[in-house]
Amino acid sequence: MIKPRTYMLFRQSFVCPIKTARGVWTDRVSLVLRQDHENGFTSFGEVSALPGFFDFSLKDAQAEAEQWSREGGHIDEFSIIGPALSSLASNIWKDGDRQIKLPSSARLWGMPGCEDARVIKRKVGLSLPQNEIPEIVDWLETLAPNIQVRLDPNESFSRDVLLLWIDALQQYQSVQFIEQPTGPTDDEWLFKFAEDSPVPIALDEGLSRIKSFEELVNLPSQLYLVIKPLLFPNWGKTLNLLTDQFERVIFSTAFESPFGYEALLRLSSHSLMTPGLERSCFRGNQYEFMEHHLDTLTSPCVSNHKLVELWDRTFAL
């Protein structure tokens, strides 16, 4: 008899190590849940540690997943696997006939060949500002007029360093925003600064530190909100509260497994903003879907049937 609730660990290696202001990543381990529902469809959920956002013991996460697989339970009964349970309960897994074309994907970092994208995301904060700022300014000068850029320092800027970047970038309309430039101790200052900043600011890591839904909806309207669904313990409540802010919400990857990435694609149809859906860091891995690497992505992108097939192949190993 097939168990209605199961889970597994899913490990994936990056094609090349990814350098960020937080260090170098070489691989990613996710805890993926599967639920087979009585009405015939299957849903998936995922949770994974992400430095700077959400850290936990993988052993403890597995213990929660094991309890859930035996007994079920509500999101509020678990401290770690909430995002995965929230995904399992989402309507995104109910396959429909309609596919929605998603906007051009944002790139995670500046790479050769990505300049034809409409939106490019580039990691910064990787070297001293006196060296890096001129490099980025020179790069911006080479881009076509229709391209927008998202710069991501991963909280590595001090207030003074951020002001240096703002001064250098304010003449470039191509800079859509600087994403989470400063760290936890500067959150309140950053919220205030964003109200009048000549270069728009986006929250990413800072969103995970907001403890109430009231705080979330009362953030300054000038802020962009970069949401990694894999980190949000209650998708339904979050989406309901952000309905009026979807013109400034960006759904973004957290290096999910193919299951979590498909969930991200399906959620991305809820926002009017170009999502961050770059997947080339896993290109060529054994269990990747070709559909997840197309220039034009859709929501849904991969059918539930194909996801079940991938699960069964992976779980059998």
MARROVO-923763 format. One record per residue: z, x, y of N, C-alpha, C, O in turn. Coordinates in steps of 0.2 Angstrom, whole numbers. Last residue first. Layout:
BEGIN
SITE     n.w     n.u     n.v    ca.w    ca.u    ca.v     c.w     c.u     c.v     o.w     o.u     o.v
SITE       Z       X       Y       Z       X       Y       Z       X       Y       Z       X       Y
...
END
This chain:
BEGIN
SITE     n.w     n.u     n.v    ca.w    ca.u    ca.v     c.w     c.u     c.v     o.w     o.u     o.v
SITE     -27      81      25     -26      88      24     -19      91      23     -18      97      23
SITE     -27      68      28     -27      70      21     -27      77      20     -25      79      14
SITE     -27      67      42     -20      65      38     -21      67      31     -16      69      28
SITE     -40      69      44     -35      73      47     -29      73      43     -26      78      41
SITE     -46      57      39     -49      64      37     -43      69      39     -42      74      35
SITE     -40      47      45     -39      47      38     -41      54      36     -38      57      31
SITE     -43      49      59     -36      49      57     -36      51      49     -32      55      47
SITE     -57      47      58     -54      54      60     -47      54      58     -45      60      55
SITE     -57      33      55     -60      38      50     -57      45      52     -56      49      47
SITE     -51      28      66     -48      27      60     -50      32      55     -47      35      51
SITE     -61      31      75     -54      34      76     -50      34      70     -47      39      68
SITE     -71      23      71     -72      31      71     -65      34      71     -64      39      68
SITE     -66      11      74     -67      12      67     -68      20      66     -66      23      61
SITE     -64      10      87     -58      11      83     -60      13      76     -56      16      73
SITE     -77      21      95     -75      14      92     -68      16      88     -67      21      86
SITE     -77      29     110     -77      30     103     -74      24     100     -69      21     102
SITE     -76      23     123     -81      28     122     -82      29     114     -88      29     112
SITE     -74       7     132     -72      12     127     -78      17     126     -84      16     128
SITE     -81      18     144     -74      15     142     -76       8     139     -78       3     142
SITE     -91      33     144     -90      26     145     -83      24     142     -79      28     140
SITE     -98      47     153     -93      44     148     -93      36     149     -94      34     155
SITE    -111      58     154    -109      51     156    -104      48     151    -106      48     145
SITE    -111      70     147    -111      70     154    -109      64     157    -105      64     162
SITE    -101      70     132    -107      68     136    -106      69     143    -100      68     146
SITE     -90      72     124     -92      78     128     -99      77     131    -102      81     134
SITE     -86      62     117     -81      64     122     -84      70     126     -80      72     131
SITE     -96      61     107     -96      56     113     -91      58     119     -93      56     124
SITE     -93      70      98     -98      71     102     -98      67     108    -100      69     114
SITE     -76      73      95     -81      68      95     -86      70     100     -85      72     105
SITE     -68      86      85     -70      83      92     -75      78      91     -79      78      86
SITE     -62      93      75     -62      86      75     -64      82      81     -61      77      83
SITE     -65     107      76     -67     103      70     -67      96      71     -72      92      68
SITE     -72     112      92     -66     111      88     -68     106      82     -72     102      83
SITE     -82     111     101     -83     115      95     -78     114      90     -79     116      85
SITE     -72     110     116     -79     110     113     -79     114     107     -78     120     107
SITE     -60     110     123     -60     109     116     -67     109     112     -67     107     106
SITE     -64     112     136     -59     116     133     -58     116     126     -55     120     123
SITE     -72     101     140     -75     107     137     -70     112     134     -72     116     130
SITE     -67      89     145     -65      91     138     -68      97     136     -67      98     130
SITE     -62      81     160     -65      87     157     -62      88     150     -56      88     149
SITE     -58      70     168     -59      69     161     -62      75     157     -65      74     152
SITE     -51      63     180     -51      69     178     -52      70     170     -47      69     167
SITE     -60      49     188     -55      52     184     -56      59     182     -61      62     183
SITE     -64      43     204     -66      47     198     -61      50     194     -56      54     197
SITE     -56      27     207     -57      34     208     -60      38     202     -59      36     197
SITE     -53      14     203     -59      15     207     -61      23     208     -66      24     210
SITE     -46      11     187     -46      14     193     -53      15     197     -58      15     193
SITE     -48       6     174     -44       2     179     -44       5     186     -42       1     191
SITE     -55      15     167     -59       9     169     -55       5     174     -58       1     178
SITE     -46      23     161     -49      25     167     -53      20     170     -55      20     176
SITE     -41      18     149     -37      16     154     -41      18     161     -40      14     166
SITE     -51      24     141     -51      17     141     -47      14     147     -48       9     150
SITE     -48      37     142     -55      35     144     -55      27     145     -57      25     150
SITE     -35      38     136     -36      39     143     -43      37     146     -43      34     151
SITE     -39      35     123     -34      30     127     -35      31     134     -36      27     138
SITE     -46      46     120     -49      40     120     -45      35     124     -48      30     127
SITE     -36      56     121     -41      56     126     -45      49     126     -47      47     131
SITE     -28      52     110     -25      51     117     -31      51     122     -30      48     127
SITE     -37      56     100     -35      49     100     -32      48     107     -33      42     110
SITE     -40      69     102     -46      65     103     -43      57     103     -46      53     106
SITE     -25      75     111     -29      74     105     -35      70     106     -35      66     112
SITE     -25      80     129     -24      76     123     -28      77     117     -33      81     117
SITE     -23      87     141     -25      90     135     -23      86     129     -21      89     124
SITE     -21      77     150     -15      81     149     -17      85     142     -12      87     139
SITE     -32      70     162     -31      72     156     -24      77     156     -23      80     161
SITE     -29      56     174     -31      63     172     -28      65     165     -24      63     163
SITE     -34      44     185     -31      45     179     -34      52     176     -39      54     177
SITE     -29      42     202     -34      46     197     -30      46     190     -25      49     190
SITE     -28      30     214     -25      32     208     -31      36     204     -36      33     203
SITE     -32      24     226     -30      31     226     -27      33     220     -23      38     220
SITE     -37      11     223     -41      15     227     -39      22     228     -43      27     230
SITE     -26       5     217     -30       9     212     -36      12     216     -39      17     213
SITE     -15      -1     222     -16       6     224     -22       9     220     -22      15     221
SITE     -13     -13     217     -15     -13     224     -17      -6     226     -19      -5     232
SITE      -8     -10     204     -15     -13     205     -17     -13     212     -23     -12     213
SITE       4      -4     201      -1       0     205      -8      -3     206     -13       0     208
SITE      11     -13     193      13     -11     200       8      -7     204       9      -7     210
SITE       3     -13     182       4     -19     186       6     -18     193       4     -21     197
SITE       4       0     177      -2      -3     179      -1      -9     183      -5     -10     188
SITE      18       0     174      15       5     179       9       2     181       7       2     188
SITE      20      -9     164      23     -10     170      20      -6     176      19      -8     182
SITE      11      -4     154      10     -10     157      13     -11     163      10     -14     168
SITE      16       9     151      10       8     154       9       2     157       6       1     163
SITE      30      17     151      28      10     151      22       9     155      22       8     161
SITE      31      31     151      34      28     146      32      20     146      34      17     140
SITE      18      43     154      21      37     157      24      33     151      20      31     147
SITE      11      54     149      18      55     151      22      49     154      28      49     155
SITE      -2      50     146       2      53     140      10      54     142      14      55     138
SITE      -7      47     158      -4      42     154       0      44     149       5      41     147
SITE      -5      55     173      -7      57     166      -3      52     161       3      52     160
SITE     -11      52     188      -7      49     183     -10      52     176     -16      51     175
SITE     -10      56     204     -14      58     198      -9      56     192      -4      59     192
SITE     -13      48     219      -8      48     214     -12      50     207     -16      46     205
SITE     -13      53     236     -17      51     230     -12      52     224      -7      56     225
SITE      -5      46     251      -5      50     245     -10      48     240     -10      42     239
SITE      -5      37     261     -10      43     262     -10      47     255     -15      51     254
SITE       5      28     259      -2      26     257      -7      32     258     -12      31     255
SITE      20      35     252      15      35     258       8      33     256       6      35     251
SITE      28      24     240      26      31     242      21      30     248      17      25     249
SITE      32      12     235      33      13     242      32      20     244      33      22     250
SITE      30      12     221      25       8     225      26       9     233      22       7     237
SITE      40      21     217      33      23     216      28      19     220      24      22     223
SITE      52      15     220      50      22     224      42      23     223      39      25     228
SITE      51       5     211      51       3     218      49      10     222      46       9     227
SITE      52      11     199      46       8     201      46       7     208      40       7     211
SITE      62      27     199      61      19     199      54      17     201      51      20     205
SITE      61      40     199      65      37     194      64      30     194      66      26     189
SITE      50      53     199      51      47     203      55      42     198      52      41     193
SITE      45      64     192      52      64     195      54      58     198      60      57     200
SITE      32      62     190      36      61     184      44      62     186      48      60     182
SITE      26      64     202      27      57     200      31      57     194      35      52     193
SITE      26      78     203      31      74     207      31      67     205      37      64     205
SITE      14      82     196      21      83     193      26      79     197      31      76     193
SITE       6      74     207       5      75     200      12      76     196      15      71     194
SITE       0      68     222       6      69     218       3      70     211      -1      66     209
SITE     -11      75     235     -10      71     229      -3      73     225      -1      79     225
SITE     -16      75     252     -11      78     247     -11      73     241     -11      67     242
SITE     -29      80     263     -25      75     259     -21      78     254     -23      84     251
SITE     -27      89     278     -30      89     271     -26      85     267     -20      86     266
SITE     -19      85     289     -26      85     289     -30      86     283     -36      84     283
SITE      -5      75     286      -8      81     284     -16      80     285     -19      75     283
SITE       3      65     288      -1      67     294      -5      73     292      -8      76     297
SITE       9      61     276       8      56     281       3      58     286      -1      54     289
SITE      13      73     270       7      70     268       5      64     273      -1      63     273
SITE      26      75     274      21      80     277      14      76     275       9      77     279
SITE      33      66     267      33      66     274      27      69     277      23      67     281
SITE      32      72     254      30      65     255      29      64     263      24      60     265
SITE      37      85     256      30      84     254      27      77     256      22      75     259
SITE      51      82     257      47      85     263      39      84     262      36      82     267
SITE      53      77     245      54      73     250      50      75     256      47      72     260
SITE      50      89     237      47      82     236      47      78     242      42      76     244
SITE      55     102     236      51     100     242      48      93     241      44      91     246
SITE      60     104     224      65     104     229      62     102     236      65     100     241
SITE      49     105     215      53      99     215      58      99     221      59      93     223
SITE      35     112     224      39     111     219      44     106     220      44     102     225
SITE      18     109     231      25     112     231      29     109     225      27     105     222
SITE       5     103     228       6     110     230      13     113     229      13     119     228
SITE      -2      92     221       5      94     220       6     102     221       7     106     217
SITE     -18      96     225     -14      92     221      -7      95     219      -7     101     217
SITE     -27      92     240     -23      97     236     -18      94     232     -14      90     234
SITE     -43      83     240     -35      84     241     -33      90     238     -37      93     234
SITE     -56      85     243     -53      78     243     -46      78     243     -43      74     247
SITE     -65      95     253     -59      95     249     -56      88     249     -53      86     254
SITE     -76      93     261     -77      92     253     -71      93     250     -71      91     244
SITE     -73      95     274     -73      88     271     -74      87     264     -72      82     261
SITE     -65     108     280     -70     106     275     -69      99     272     -64      98     269
SITE     -56     111     290     -63     110     292     -67     107     286     -73     106     288
SITE     -44     114     283     -45     107     286     -52     106     289     -53     100     290
SITE     -42     126     276     -46     121     273     -48     115     277     -52     111     275
SITE     -33     134     283     -40     137     281     -45     131     279     -51     132     279
SITE     -22     126     285     -25     128     291     -32     131     289     -37     130     293
SITE     -18     124     272     -21     118     276     -24     120     282     -30     118     284
SITE     -15     137     268     -20     133     265     -23     128     269     -29     127     270
SITE      -3     138     276      -9     143     277     -15     140     274     -21     141     277
SITE       5     128     271       2     128     278      -4     132     279      -8     131     283
SITE       8     133     259       4     127     259       1     126     266      -5     125     267
SITE      16     144     263       9     145     259       5     139     260      -1     140     261
SITE      27     137     268      23     141     272      16     143     269      11     143     273
SITE      32     130     256      29     126     262      25     131     266      20     128     269
SITE      24     138     242      30     137     246      27     133     252      21     132     252
SITE      15     133     227      15     135     234      22     134     237      26     129     236
SITE      15     129     214      16     136     215      16     138     222      18     144     224
SITE      11     117     209      18     117     212      20     125     214      25     126     215
SITE      -2     118     204       3     117     200      10     119     203      14     123     199
SITE     -13     119     213      -9     124     213      -3     124     208       1     129     207
SITE     -29     113     213     -23     111     210     -18     118     209     -20     122     205
SITE     -41     104     223     -37     110     221     -30     109     219     -27     105     221
SITE     -56      96     221     -48      95     220     -45     101     218     -47     104     213
SITE     -70      92     230     -66      97     227     -59      95     227     -56      92     232
SITE     -86      84     230     -79      84     232     -75      89     228     -77      90     222
SITE    -103      86     235     -98      88     230     -91      87     233     -90      89     239
SITE    -114      84     244    -111      78     240    -105      80     236    -103      75     232
SITE    -118      97     249    -114      92     253    -111      86     249    -106      84     252
SITE    -115     110     237    -119     105     240    -115     100     243    -109      99     242
SITE    -106     126     240    -107     119     237    -111     114     240    -112     115     246
SITE    -103     137     247    -109     137     242    -110     130     239    -116     129     237
SITE     -91     136     254     -97     136     258    -104     136     253    -109     134     256
SITE     -82     136     243     -83     130     246     -90     130     250     -93     125     251
SITE     -82     150     242     -84     146     236     -86     139     239     -91     136     238
SITE     -75     154     253     -82     157     252     -86     152     247     -91     151     247
SITE     -63     148     251     -67     146     257     -74     148     256     -79     144     257
SITE     -59     155     240     -60     148     239     -64     146     245     -69     142     244
SITE     -57     168     245     -62     167     239     -63     160     239     -69     158     238
SITE     -48     166     255     -55     168     257     -60     167     251     -65     165     252
SITE     -37     163     246     -39     158     251     -46     160     254     -51     156     254
SITE     -34     174     239     -37     168     236     -40     164     241     -45     161     239
SITE     -28     184     247     -34     186     243     -38     179     241     -44     179     241
SITE     -18     178     253     -22     182     257     -29     184     254     -34     186     257
SITE     -11     173     242     -15     168     246     -19     172     251     -25     170     252
SITE     -12     181     226      -9     181     233     -14     177     238     -20     177     237
SITE     -17     170     213     -16     176     216     -13     175     223     -12     170     225
SITE     -17     157     209     -17     162     203     -16     169     206     -15     173     202
SITE     -18     146     216     -11     148     216     -11     154     210      -5     155     208
SITE     -29     134     208     -27     139     213     -20     141     212     -16     139     208
SITE     -41     126     198     -35     129     198     -34     134     203     -38     139     204
SITE     -52     113     203     -51     120     202     -44     122     203     -40     120     208
SITE     -63     100     200     -56     102     200     -55     109     199     -57     112     194
SITE     -76      92     207     -74      98     204     -66      99     205     -64      99     211
SITE     -88      79     207     -81      81     208     -79      87     204     -80      87     198
SITE    -101      79     203     -99      76     209     -92      78     212     -91      78     218
SITE    -108      94     196    -104      88     195    -102      86     202    -103      89     207
SITE    -115     106     197    -119     100     197    -115      94     197    -117      88     198
SITE    -106     116     195    -107     114     202    -112     108     202    -113     106     208
SITE    -104     121     182    -101     115     184    -102     112     191    -100     107     193
SITE    -109     133     181    -113     128     178    -110     121     179    -113     116     178
SITE     -94     142     180    -101     143     180    -105     137     177    -103     135     171
SITE     -80     133     186     -83     137     180     -91     137     182     -94     133     185
SITE     -65     129     192     -71     131     194     -74     135     188     -72     140     187
SITE     -57     116     181     -57     123     185     -64     124     187     -69     122     184
SITE     -59     103     177     -52     106     177     -52     113     181     -46     114     184
SITE     -69      92     185     -69      98     181     -62     101     182     -59     101     187
SITE     -71      74     184     -69      80     188     -68      86     183     -66      85     177
SITE     -86      65     179     -79      68     177     -77      74     182     -82      77     184
SITE     -93      51     187     -93      58     185     -86      61     184     -82      60     188
SITE     -86      35     182     -89      40     187     -89      47     184     -86      48     179
SITE     -91      26     167     -86      29     171     -89      34     176     -95      36     175
SITE     -97      10     162     -99      17     163     -94      20     168     -92      17     173
SITE     -90       0     149     -91       2     157     -92       9     158     -89      13     155
SITE     -96     -10     137     -94      -4     139     -95      -3     146    -100      -5     149
SITE     -92     -25     128     -94     -22     135     -91     -15     135     -85     -14     135
SITE     -86     -30     117     -93     -29     117     -96     -25     123    -101     -22     123
SITE     -70     -23     113     -75     -28     115     -82     -26     115     -83     -20     113
SITE     -56     -19     103     -63     -17     105     -67     -24     107     -66     -29     104
SITE     -41     -16     108     -45     -22     106     -52     -21     108     -54     -23     113
SITE     -35      -6     114     -37      -5     108     -41     -11     105     -43     -10      99
SITE     -30     -10     127     -36      -5     127     -39      -5     120     -45      -3     119
SITE     -18     -17     127     -24     -20     125     -30     -16     125     -36     -18     123
SITE      -4      -7     120      -9      -9     125     -15     -13     122     -17     -12     117
SITE       5      -3     111       5     -10     113       0     -12     118      -1     -18     119
SITE       2      11     110       1       7     104       1      -1     106      -3      -4     103
SITE       6      15     123      -1      15     121      -2      11     115      -7       7     115
SITE      20      14     121      17      10     126       9      10     125       6       5     126
SITE      22      24     111      23      17     109      20      12     114      17       7     113
SITE      19      35     119      15      34     113      16      26     111      11      23     109
SITE      29      35     129      22      35     130      18      33     125      13      29     125
SITE      41      36     120      40      30     124      32      29     126      29      24     125
SITE      47      46     113      40      43     111      38      37     114      33      34     112
SITE      60      49     118      54      53     119      47      50     118      43      52     121
SITE      70      39     117      70      43     123      64      48     124      62      50     129
SITE      70      22     112      68      29     110      68      33     117      65      30     122
SITE      71       9     115      76      12     110      75      19     109      78      22     105
SITE      62       5     124      68       6     126      73      10     121      78      12     123
SITE      51       1     115      51       7     119      57       9     121      59      15     121
SITE      58      -5      99      55      -6     106      55       0     110      59       5     108
SITE      53      -4      82      57      -4      88      54      -4      94      48      -3      95
SITE      51       2      65      48      -1      71      53       0      77      58       4      77
SITE      56       8      54      60       2      56      56      -1      62      58      -7      64
SITE      48      19      50      52      15      45      54       8      47      54       3      44
SITE      43      24      61      38      22      56      42      18      50      38      14      47
SITE      54      26      69      49      21      71      45      19      65      44      13      64
SITE      59      37      62      63      31      63      59      25      65      59      20      62
SITE      49      46      64      50      44      58      55      38      58      53      33      53
SITE      49      47      78      43      45      75      45      42      68      42      37      66
SITE      62      54      80      61      47      83      55      44      79      55      38      78
SITE      59      66      73      64      61      71      63      54      73      64      50      70
SITE      49      71      81      47      69      75      52      64      72      51      60      68
SITE      57      74      93      51      69      93      49      66      86      48      60      85
SITE      65      84      87      68      77      89      63      72      90      64      66      88
SITE      55      94      85      59      91      80      62      84      81      62      80      77
SITE      51      96      98      46      93      94      50      90      88      48      85      85
SITE      61      93     112      60      96     106      56      92     101      56      86     100
SITE      52      93     128      56      90     123      56      94     117      51      98     116
SITE      46      90     145      48      95     139      53      92     134      57      88     136
SITE      36      86     156      39      83     151      40      88     145      36      89     142
SITE      31      95     167      31      87     168      36      85     163      41      81     165
SITE      32     108     165      33     106     172      33      98     173      34      96     178
SITE      23     108     151      27     112     155      26     109     162      21     108     165
SITE      23      95     140      19      97     145      23     101     150      27      98     154
SITE      23      88     124      27      92     129      21      94     134      16      97     132
SITE      16      72     120      16      79     119      20      82     125      20      80     130
SITE      11      58     111      16      61     116      16      68     114      15      70     109
SITE       1      43     108       2      50     108       7      52     113       8      50     118
SITE      -6      30      98      -2      32     104       0      40     103       0      42      97
SITE     -17      17      93     -15      24      93     -11      26      99     -12      23     104
SITE     -21       3      83     -20       6      89     -17      13      88     -14      14      83
SITE     -32      -8      74     -28      -2      74     -27       1      81     -32       1      85
SITE     -33     -25      70     -35     -19      73     -30     -14      73     -24     -15      71
SITE     -29     -36      62     -34     -33      60     -36     -27      64     -41     -23      62
SITE     -17     -43      64     -23     -47      66     -29     -42      65     -35     -44      67
SITE      -7     -34      61      -8     -40      56     -15     -43      58     -18     -46      53
SITE     -11     -17      64      -9     -23      66     -11     -29      61     -16     -28      58
SITE      -6      -1      62     -11      -6      59      -8     -13      60      -3     -15      57
SITE      -3      13      72      -1       6      70      -6       2      68     -11       0      72
SITE       1      30      74      -4      25      72      -1      18      70       4      19      66
SITE       4      43      85       6      38      81       1      33      79      -4      33      83
SITE       5      61      86       1      55      87       4      50      82       5      51      76
SITE      10      74      95      13      69      90       9      63      91      10      60      96
SITE       1      89      98       3      82     100       6      79      94       4      80      88
SITE       0     105     104       2     101      98       4      95     101       8      94     105
SITE     -12     117     109      -8     111     111      -7     108     104     -11     107     100
SITE     -16     134     115     -16     129     110     -12     123     112      -8     124     117
SITE     -15     143     126     -20     144     120     -21     139     115     -26     138     112
SITE     -12     145     143     -11     141     137     -17     143     132     -22     144     134
SITE      -2     155     154      -9     155     150      -7     150     144      -2     151     140
SITE       6     149     169       5     154     164      -2     152     160      -6     148     162
SITE       6     141     180      12     141     176      11     146     170      16     147     166
SITE      -6     142     186       0     145     190       6     145     186      11     149     187
SITE     -16     145     172     -14     141     177      -8     145     181      -6     150     179
SITE     -29     148     161     -25     151     165     -23     147     171     -27     144     174
SITE     -32     145     144     -33     142     151     -27     145     155     -21     145     154
SITE     -42     154     132     -36     152     135     -37     150     142     -41     152     146
SITE     -56     144     126     -54     150     129     -47     149     132     -45     143     134
SITE     -54     133     118     -60     137     116     -59     144     119     -60     149     116
SITE     -38     129     112     -43     129     117     -48     134     116     -47     139     112
SITE     -34     120      97     -34     126     101     -39     126     106     -44     123     106
SITE     -23     108      92     -29     109      94     -29     116      98     -25     117     102
SITE     -14      98      80     -14     104      84     -21     106      85     -26     105      81
SITE      -4      84      78     -11      86      79     -11      92      83     -10      92      89
SITE       7      76      66       6      81      71      -2      83      72      -5      84      66
SITE       8      58      64       6      65      62       6      70      68       6      68      73
SITE      13      42      57      12      47      63      10      54      60      11      55      54
SITE      12      24      55      12      31      53      12      36      59      11      34      64
SITE      14       8      50      16      13      55      16      20      52      20      21      48
SITE      10       1      39       8      -1      45       9       3      51       6       3      56
SITE       5      10      24      10       8      29       7       6      36       3       9      38
SITE      -4       3      11      -5       7      17       1       5      22       2      -1      23
SITE       0       4      -6       0       0       0       0       4       6       4       9       7
END
